[in-house]
Amino acid sequence: MRIAVLFGGASDERDVSAASAAQVIEALRERGHDVVAVDAGRGRLSASDERKLFARRIDRLPPGRDAARDLPDVVGNSGLSVKEMDLVFLALHGGSGENGTVQSLLDLAGIAYTGSGRLGSALAWDKDVAKRLFRSAGVPTPDWLMAPVEADVVEAAIGFPVIVKPNGQGSTVGLTLVESVDELQPAIEHAARFDSEVMIERFVDGRELTVGILEGQALAVGEIRSATGPVFDYTAKYTAGEAEEIFPADITAAQASRIQALALDVHEALKLDDYSRVDFRMDAAGDFWCLEVNTLPGLSSGSLLPQAAAASGIAFPELCERLCAAALRRRSASPSSA
């Protein structure tokens, strides 16, 4: 197949996107596919540019947005007609790459792409809307409020500690654990740097668990133990040695079955397609609380979804090929492709 791997863009997760793209491109070329790398801010990369960009590591902090451009530049000036490709592999994370914007453009152009469609992507990206859908599907999720809201209202309604985070963002960018009234407003202001809407969510103390979904099946449950504190933050996610990731998680068979069923309920409630990753907390009583869902989870060497797939007997190159095959099936089944 001829595959364009699209990554980068103006998202705060740009570095994570590049790391995912590097691994995906290597895996697909290993399987004999004709693969081109397309940076959403720079267009098609030469072999030399690929080597330079993909040699970089993910920094401990997310990159700024001032040096990046977004997808419209690729549409107009990429030097590559994606119509020449069999499909576009989306290695984008965050922003327009994950909120349904890119998916809408590709749908209009009639181009197959990996991941979920425009509606599911948009629903999952808006955390407030997603949590409402979790509850409609009977999936427990921590209570929450949306800013602006007074600290005394937060204290009365959900209590402290709370998690303050951008309503539309990934990789815990802009997220703060707030333990007292005095810390609330600075945390809201910090989160507002990354999105126009800010969520204030009850903090669930407990174990961090994650479930990958692939083609309608739940993968092995994973557990994340952060060395940086009670929150699995950006630094812990992307710095070697800052977190222990265990696949399969050390939970009972009944617990694994329960959390996998909840993850599938979330995937279906948000109308997601080929794959996703659903994140949970398990409290001291053994109850599961869904935090959010990732429609384009990371595919870098240390990412959780590839680890879940490996624990389920699926090697990384096979995972990438299955995502491509699912995208082509979805495209051929679409009424607009007839």
For each residue, the residues with C-beta under 8 A, 3 or more apart:
1: 33 34 86 87 324
2: 33 34 35 36 84 85 86
3: 28 33 34 35 36 85 86 87 88 89 324
4: 35 36 38 80 82 85 87 88 89
5: 21 24 25 28 35 36 37 38 88 89 91
6: 21 38 40 74 88 89 90 91 92 97 102
7: 17 18 20 21 37 38 39 40 91 92
8: 14 17 18 21 39 40 41 42 68 92
9: 14 17 40 41 68 69 70 71 92 94 95 96 97
10: 14 40 41 65 68 69 70 95 96
11: 14 17 65 68 92 93 94 95 96 97 98
12: 62 63 65 94 95 169 171 173 174 194
13: 16 17 62 93 94 95 170 171 173
14: 8 9 10 11 17 18 63 68 93 94
15: 18 19 56 58 59 62 63 238
16: 13 19 20 58 93 94 171 238 298 300
17: 7 8 9 11 13 14 20 21 91 92 93 94 97
18: 7 8 14 15 21 22 39 53 54 56
19: 15 16 22 23 54 57 58 298 300 301
20: 7 16 17 23 24 91 93 298 299 300 303
21: 5 6 7 8 17 18 24 25 37 54 91
22: 18 19 25 26 53 54 300
23: 19 20 26 27 299 300 301 306 316
24: 5 20 21 27 28 89 91 299 320
25: 5 21 22 28 29 35 37 50 54
26: 22 23 29 30
27: 23 24 30 31 316 317 319 320
28: 3 5 24 25 31 33 35 89 317 320 321 324
29: 25 26 32 33 35
30: 26 27 317
31: 27 28 317 320 321
32: 29
33: 1 2 3 28 29 324
34: 1 2 3
35: 2 3 4 5 25 28 29
36: 2 3 4 5 44 45 80 85
37: 5 7 21 25 44 45 50
38: 4 5 6 7 43 44 45 74 78 80 82
39: 7 8 18 42 43 44 45 49 53 74
40: 6 7 8 9 10 69 70 71 73 74 92 97
41: 8 9 10 68 69 70 73 74
42: 8 39 45 49 69
43: 38 39 73 74 77 78 79 80
44: 36 37 38 39 78 79 80
45: 36 37 38 39 42 49 50 53
46: 49 50
47: 50 51
48: 51 52
49: 39 42 45 46 52 53
50: 25 37 45 46 47 53 54
51: 47 48 54 55
52: 48 49 55 56
53: 18 22 39 45 49 50 56
54: 18 19 21 22 25 50 51
55: 51 52
56: 15 18 52 53
57: 19
58: 15 16 19 238 239 300
59: 15 62 63 238
60: 234 235 238 239
61: 234 235
62: 12 13 15 59 171 173 234
63: 12 14 15 59 67 68
64: 67
65: 10 11 12 68
66:
67: 63 64
68: 8 9 10 11 14 41 63 65
69: 9 10 40 41 42 73
70: 9 10 40 41 73 95 96
71: 9 40 74 75 96 97 101 102 105
72: 75 76
73: 40 41 43 69 70 76 77 78
74: 6 38 39 40 41 43 71 77 78
75: 71 72 78 105
76: 72 73
77: 43 73 74
78: 38 43 44 73 74 75 82
79: 43 44
80: 4 36 38 43 44 84
81: 84
82: 4 38 78 85 88 106 109 111
83: 109 111
84: 2 80 81
85: 2 3 4 36 82 88 111
86: 1 2 3 112 328
87: 1 3 4 111 112 113 114 324 327 328 331
88: 3 4 5 6 82 85 106 111 112 113 114
89: 3 4 5 6 24 28 113 114 320 323 324 327
90: 6 97 102 113 114 115 296
91: 5 6 7 17 20 21 24 296 299
92: 6 7 8 9 11 17 40 95 96 97 98 102 296
93: 11 13 14 16 17 20 97 98 170 171 296 298
94: 9 11 12 13 14 16 17 97 98 169 170 171 173
95: 9 10 11 12 13 70 92 98 99
96: 9 10 11 70 71 92 99 101 102
97: 6 9 11 17 40 71 90 92 93 94 101 102 296
98: 11 92 93 94 95 121 125 170 295 296
99: 95 96 121 122 125 126 168
100: 103 104 117 118 119 120 121 122 125
101: 71 96 97 104 105
102: 6 71 90 92 96 97 105 106 113
103: 100 106 107 113 115 116 117 118 121
104: 100 101 107 108 118
105: 71 75 101 102 108 109
106: 82 88 102 103 109 111 112 113
107: 103 104 110 117 118 336
108: 104 105
109: 82 83 105 106
110: 107 336 337
111: 82 83 85 87 88 106 331
112: 86 87 88 106 327 328 330 331
113: 87 88 89 90 102 103 106 327
114: 87 88 89 90 274 323 324 326 327
115: 90 103 121 273 274 275 295 296 323 327
116: 103 120 121 124 271 272 273 274 276 295
117: 100 103 107 120 121 271 273 330
118: 100 103 104 107 121 122
119: 100 122 123 271
120: 100 116 117 123 124 270 271 272 273 295
121: 98 99 100 103 115 116 117 118 124 125 295 296
122: 99 100 118 119 125 126
123: 119 120 126 129 130 133 270 271
124: 116 120 121 130 270 272 276 292 293 294 295
125: 98 99 100 121 122 130 168 295
126: 99 122 123 129 130 167 168
127: 130 131 165 167 168 199 292
128: 131 132 144 146 167 197 199
129: 123 126 132 133
130: 123 124 125 126 127 133 134 270 292 293
131: 127 128 134 135 141 144 290
132: 128 129 135 136
133: 123 129 130 136 137 266 269 270
134: 130 131 137 139 140 141 266 269 290
135: 131 132 138 139 140 141
136: 132 133 269
137: 133 134 265 266 268 269
138: 135 265
139: 134 135 262 265 266 269 290
140: 134 135 262 287 288 289 290
141: 131 134 135 144 289 290 291
142: 158 201 202 203 204 281 289 291
143: 157 158 201 202
144: 128 131 141 158 199 200 201 202
145: 149 153 154 157 158 199 200
146: 128 149 167 197 198 199 200
147: 164 188 191 192 197 198 199 200
148: 188
149: 145 146 153 154 200
150: 153 154
151: 154 155 181 184 185
152: 155 156 181
153: 145 149 150 156 157
154: 145 149 150 151 157 158 159 160 162 181 184 200
155: 151 152 159 160 181
156: 152 153 159
157: 143 145 153 154
158: 142 143 144 145 154 162 200 201 202
159: 154 155 156 162 202
160: 154 155 178 179 180 181 203
161: 177 178 179 203
162: 154 158 159 177 178 184 200 201 202 203
163: 175 176 177 178 199 200 201 202 203 231
164: 147 175 176 178 184 187 188 190 191 198 199 200 201
165: 127 169 172 174 175 176 191 198 199 201
166: 169 173 174 175 191 192 194 195 197 198 199
167: 126 127 128 146 195 196 197 198 199
168: 99 125 126 127 195 197
169: 12 94 165 166 173 174 175 194 195
170: 13 93 94 98 173 294
171: 12 13 16 62 93 94 234 237 238 298
172: 165 175 231 232 233 234 237
173: 12 13 62 94 166 169 170 194 234
174: 12 165 166 169 190 191 193 194 195
175: 163 164 165 166 169 172 191 231 233
176: 163 164 165 183 187 190 191
177: 161 162 163 203 229 230 231
178: 160 161 162 163 164 183 184 187 200
179: 160 161 183
180: 160 183 184
181: 151 152 154 155 160 184
182:
183: 176 178 179 180 186 187
184: 151 154 162 164 178 180 181 187 188 200
185: 151 188 189
186: 183 189 190
187: 164 176 178 183 184 190 191
188: 147 148 164 184 185 191 192 198 200
189: 185 186 192 193
190: 164 174 176 186 187 193
191: 147 164 165 166 174 175 176 187 188 194 195 198 199
192: 147 166 188 189 195 196 198
193: 174 189 190
194: 12 166 169 173 174 191
195: 166 167 168 169 174 191 192 198
196: 167 192
197: 128 146 147 166 167 168
198: 146 147 164 165 166 167 188 191 192 195
199: 127 128 144 145 146 147 163 164 165 166 167 191
200: 144 145 146 147 149 154 158 162 163 164 178 184 188
201: 142 143 144 158 162 163 164 165 291
202: 142 143 144 158 159 162 163
203: 142 160 161 162 163 177 230
204: 142 281 283 289
205: 230 281 283 284
206: 281 282 283 284
207: 223 281 282
208: 223 224 225 226 232 279 280 281
209: 221 222 223 224 249 251 259 279 280 281 282 288
210: 221 222 223 224 277 278 279 280 304 308
211: 218 219 221 222 259 260 262 263 277 278 280 308
212: 218 219 220 222 275 276 277 278 297 304 305 308 309
213: 216 217 218 219 263 264 267 272 275 276 277 278
214: 217 219 274 275 309 314 319 322
215: 274 275 322 326
216: 213 264
217: 213 214
218: 211 212 213 221 260 261 263 264
219: 211 212 213 214 305 308 309 311 312 314
220: 212 247 248 249 308 311 312
221: 209 210 211 218 247 248 249 251 256 259 260 308
222: 209 210 211 212 245 246 247 248 249 304 307 308 311
223: 207 208 209 210 245 246 249 250 251
224: 208 209 210 232 243 244 245 246 304
225: 208 243 244 245 246
226: 208 229 230 231 232 233 236 242 243
227: 236 241 242 243 244
228: 231 233 235 236 242 243
229: 177 226 233
230: 177 203 205 226
231: 163 172 175 177 226 228 236
232: 172 208 224 226 236 237 243
233: 172 175 226 228 229 236 237
234: 60 61 62 171 172 173 237 238
235: 60 61 228 238 239 242
236: 226 227 228 231 232 233 239 242 243
237: 171 172 232 233 234 242 243
238: 15 16 58 59 60 171 234 235 302
239: 58 60 235 236 242
240: 302
241: 227
242: 226 227 228 235 236 237 239
243: 224 225 226 227 228 232 236 237
244: 224 225 227
245: 222 223 224 225 302 304 307
246: 222 223 224 225 249 250
247: 220 221 222 307 308 310 311
248: 220 221 222 256 311
249: 209 220 221 222 223 246 256
250: 223 246
251: 209 221 223 255 256 259 282
252: 255 256
253: 256 257
254: 257 258
255: 251 252 258 259 282 286
256: 221 248 249 251 252 253 259 260
257: 253 254 260 261
258: 254 255 261 262 288
259: 209 211 221 251 255 256 262 263 280 282 288
260: 211 218 221 256 257 263 264
261: 218 257 258 264 265
262: 139 140 211 258 259 265 266 278 280 288 290
263: 211 213 218 259 260 266 267 278 280
264: 213 216 218 260 261 267 268
265: 137 138 139 261 262 268 269
266: 133 134 137 139 262 263 269 270 276 278 290 293
267: 213 263 264 270 272 276 278 293
268: 137 264 265 271 272
269: 133 134 136 137 139 265 266
270: 120 123 124 130 133 266 267 276 293
271: 116 117 119 120 123 268
272: 116 120 124 213 267 268 275 276 293 295
273: 115 116 117 120 326 330
274: 114 115 116 214 215 323 326 327 330
275: 115 212 213 214 215 272 297 305 323 326
276: 116 124 212 213 266 267 270 272 293 294 295 297
277: 210 211 212 213 293 294 297 304 305 308
278: 210 211 212 213 262 263 266 267 290 292 293 294
279: 208 209 210 290 291 292 293 294
280: 208 209 210 211 259 262 263 288 289 290 291
281: 142 204 205 206 207 208 209 288 289 291
282: 206 207 209 251 255 259 286 287 288 289
283: 204 205 206 286 287 289
284: 205 206
285:
286: 255 282 283
287: 140 282 283
288: 140 209 258 259 262 280 281 282
289: 140 141 142 204 280 281 282 283
290: 131 134 139 140 141 262 266 278 279 280 293
291: 141 142 201 279 280 281
292: 124 127 130 278 279
293: 124 130 266 267 270 272 276 277 278 279 290
294: 124 170 276 277 278 279 297 298
295: 98 115 116 120 121 124 125 272 276
296: 90 91 92 93 97 98 115 121
297: 212 275 276 277 294 303 304 305
298: 16 19 20 93 171 294 303 304 305
299: 20 23 24 91 303 305 306 320
300: 16 19 20 22 23 58 303
301: 19 23 306
302: 238 240 245
303: 20 297 298 299 300 306 307
304: 210 212 222 224 245 277 297 298 307 308
305: 212 219 275 277 297 298 299 308 309 319
306: 23 299 301 303 309 310 316 319
307: 222 245 247 303 304 310 311
308: 210 211 212 219 220 221 222 247 277 304 305 311 312
309: 212 214 219 305 306 312 314 315 316 319
310: 247 306 307 313 314 315 316
311: 219 220 222 247 248 307 308
312: 219 220 308 309
313: 310
314: 214 219 309 310 318 319 322
315: 309 310 318 319
316: 23 27 306 309 310 319 320
317: 27 28 30 31 320 321
318: 314 315 321 322
319: 27 214 305 306 309 314 315 316 322 323
320: 24 27 28 31 89 299 316 317 323 324
321: 28 31 317 318 324 325
322: 214 215 314 318 319 325 326
323: 89 114 115 274 275 319 320 326 327
324: 1 3 28 33 87 89 114 320 321 327 328
325: 321 322 328 329
326: 114 215 273 274 275 322 323 329 330
327: 87 89 112 113 114 115 274 323 324 330 331
328: 86 87 112 324 325 331 332
329: 325 326 332 333
330: 112 117 273 274 326 327 333 334
331: 87 111 112 327 328 334 337
332: 328 329 337
333: 329 330 337
334: 330 331 337 338
335: 338
336: 107 110
337: 110 331 332 333 334
338: 334 335
